[in-house]
Amino acid sequence: RQAHRHLPVMQVRARGLREVLAVLRRLEDLDVAAAARAGAERIRADARPPVRSGRLASSLRVQVRAGSAAVVSPLVYAGVIHDGWPRHNIAPHPFLTDAASGDWLTAAADTLLEE
């Protein structure tokens, strides 16, 4: 069998490799967890969950683990409100997804650039 016989040959020439390596070395020094936290904080601040009692909105927290961050809630119904539950006629209200379409990436990038 000659499965690789028809694969195209590709050549890559790297210019500015020294500069790329310098950028990669700098990236190692960046505080990715702080940037992730800043992005998640922006999402949490921009989130607009439906309000009955205000309990869901006030329960949103940012959780940082291993260089990543998430907006979480300990309330058992938070996921149902966000994603909906068609079998129970509960429409989705994707307030975190909507907030994530905002400028959270700017907040994360600003944190990295401050270093």
Secondary structure, 3 states (H helix, E strand, C coil): CCCCCCCCCCCCCCCCHHHHHHHHHHHHHCCHHHHHHHHHHHHHHHCCCCCCCCHHHHHCEEEEECCEEEEECCCCCHHHHHHCEHHHCECCCCHHHHHHCCCHHHHHHHHHHHC
